[in-house]
């Protein structure tokens, strides 16, 4: 059985890894040509759009491995949704 402290430590490690990867992806997004900087004011509108895209990419990166069974994937999704609904 995993403890709360172990869960917190391991989750923080994943968050740190995800943040590093998102910063790399940010550079790719800014250089990709997908962003038309001229259409946005210097506020948080465009950064929020980009962050949303980065979060969507992270969701795919951290989703269920392809080799999991349908039952394992369903359990994972239910558990993740439960966490989401309770924060």
C-alpha positions in Angstrom: 0.0 0.0 0.0 1.3 3.5 -0.9 1.2 6.2 1.8 0.0 9.8 1.3 3.6 11.0 1.7 4.9 8.6 -0.9 2.1 9.6 -3.3 2.9 13.3 -2.8 6.6 12.7 -3.4 6.0 10.7 -6.5 3.4 13.0 -7.9 5.7 16.0 -7.3 8.3 14.2 -9.3 5.9 13.7 -12.2 4.8 17.4 -12.0 8.4 18.5 -12.2 9.0 16.2 -15.2 5.8 17.4 -16.9 6.8 21.1 -16.3 10.2 20.5 -17.9 8.6 18.8 -20.9 5.9 21.6 -21.2 8.7 24.2 -21.4 10.3 22.3 -24.2 7.0 22.0 -26.0 6.4 25.8 -25.4 9.5 26.5 -27.5 8.3 24.2 -30.2 4.8 25.8 -30.2 6.2 29.3 -30.4 8.5 28.4 -33.4 5.9 26.1 -35.1 4.0 28.8 -37.0 0.8 27.8 -35.3 0.6 31.0 -33.4 -0.3 34.3 -35.0 1.2 36.8 -32.6 -0.3 39.8 -34.4 -3.8 38.8 -33.5 -3.3 39.1 -29.8 -2.8 41.8 -27.3 0.0 41.7 -24.7 -2.1 40.0 -22.1 -2.8 36.5 -20.9 -5.2 35.5 -23.7 -2.6 33.9 -26.0 -0.6 32.4 -23.2 -3.7 30.7 -21.8 -4.5 29.3 -25.3 -0.9 28.0 -25.6 -1.1 26.6 -22.0 -4.3 24.8 -22.9 -2.6 23.2 -25.9 0.3 22.2 -23.7 -2.1 20.7 -21.1 -3.9 18.7 -23.8 -0.6 17.4 -25.0 0.4 16.4 -21.5 -3.0 14.6 -21.0 -2.1 12.4 -24.0 1.5 11.9 -22.7 0.3 10.9 -19.3 -2.7 8.9 -20.2 -3.0 5.1 -20.1 -0.3 3.1 -21.8 -1.5 1.3 -25.0 -0.7 -2.1 -23.6 -3.2 -1.7 -20.7 -6.4 -3.7 -20.9 -9.7 -2.0 -21.5 -10.6 -2.8 -17.8 -7.3 -1.2 -16.6 -7.9 1.9 -18.8 -11.5 2.3 -17.5 -10.3 2.0 -13.9 -7.6 4.6 -14.6 -10.1 7.0 -16.2 -12.6 6.6 -13.4 -10.0 7.2 -10.7 -8.5 10.3 -12.5 -12.0 11.7 -13.0 -12.8 11.2 -9.3 -9.7 13.1 -8.4 -10.6 15.9 -10.8 -14.2 16.1 -9.5 -12.9 16.4 -5.9 -10.3 19.1 -6.2 
